[in-house]
Amino acid sequence: MPRRIRVVVVDDSTLMREMLKDILAREPDMEVVGTARDPFEARELIKASNPDVVTLDVEMPRMDGLSFLDKIMTLRPTPVVMVSSLTREGADATIRALELGAIDCVAKPDGPDLDDFAADLVAAASRLDQKPALVGASLGGLAGLIAAGELAPGSFASLTLVDIAPRMEPSGVMRVVGFMEEHVDSGFASPEEAADVIARYMPHRPRRGASDGLKNYLRQKPDGRFYWHWDPVFIRNIMATRRSDPDSQERQSAMLSQAAANLTLPLHLIRGGSSDLVSEEAVLHLRQLAPHAEYTDIADATHMVVGDANDAFSAAIVNFLRRHHSSDTAQPQGTREL
């Protein structure tokens, strides 16, 4: 039996290491002999396992992938394939990696996109006995727009967008997603540490402790640390796309705007009066696309963060649902979302 190609995978993302490991395991002539989360772990692993090929990320803690590639080629020449969101064709990182000796550069496997989440909503709605009233904040609102306006018009009884709109402030988007990305791979030693991070993100409000609401958004893994519940690949893809393709948000805005223009179901936009994500201009834009939309402005409220209990938002949602749906519509038990 021919000897299999021995591969070492180096990436700071636990999820990406496992994804690459699974992909390579499907190839009968390859085996992953080890994984490392940074160049320092990788150095010892490469010495011990003597792999035929190394896959290497670009952005990693303690030492970036290009610097480590240079060291590999100088001290222990080994075939290296760069696998990164920064190594798409023509990117500066790609050119530099090839100059240093990488044999190839490939983009990381894409995670789910907005259409995938919208398709999930449509699939869930199709299993219900009656059309659901859809309430979405952040990702849920964006996916709801696509689901109700593009993928499956007529599948929902109404749509409520909570501090989200087709046209959003770029700086606000980057601030929110940057917060979501900051500890996505490293996690927290405790829920209280996560509460400290939120307090630094929102210095205008008194610090809040690790409430039960916050704990619902954390998952304790076998390593004992606590991690946000959201998909790290999805978050990293957003940040990588924003950095490498400045026009991506404008294209997404155009897609969401078209979906909003298609809406005929009862539509409700709720905005936090102090939101750095949805401006008054964004509200006007949506109401021009969908003149029948109702609008509620919550004075002094900001974009919600994990674990927040925003009764003012909840009251506006319930009021809208009661006016547009039967009296047996379930009342939300507080609004908790990012």
Sequence and secondary structure as in RCSB ss.txt:
>XXXX:A:sequence
MPRRIRVVVVDDSTLMREMLKDILAREPDMEVVGTARDPFEARELIKASNPDVVTLDVEMPRMDGLSFLDKIMTL
RPTPVVMVSSLTREGADATIRALELGAIDCVAKPDGPDLDDFAADLVAAASRLDQKPALVGASLGGLAGLIAAGE
LAPGSFASLTLVDIAPRMEPSGVMRVVGFMEEHVDSGFASPEEAADVIARYMPHRPRRGASDGLKNYLRQKPDGR
FYWHWDPVFIRNIMATRRSDPDSQERQSAMLSQAAANLTLPLHLIRGGSSDLVSEEAVLHLRQLAPHAEYTDIAD
ATHMVVGDANDAFSAAIVNFLRRHHSSDTAQPQGTREL
>XXXX:A:secstr
    EEEEEE S HHHHHHHHHHHHTSTTEEEEEEESSHHHHHHHHHHH  SEEEE SS SSS HHHHHHHHHHH
S   EEEE TT STT HHHHHHHHHT SEEE       HHHHHHHHHHHHHTSSS  EEEEETHHHHHHHHIIII
I TTS SEEEEES  SS  HHHHHHHHHHHHHTTTT BSSHHHHHHHHHHH TTS      HHHHTTEEE TTS 
EEESS HHHHHHHHHHHHH TTHHHHHHHHHHHHHHT  S EEEEEETT SSS HHHHHHHHHH TT EEEEETT
     TT   HHHHHHHHHHHHHHS TT    S     
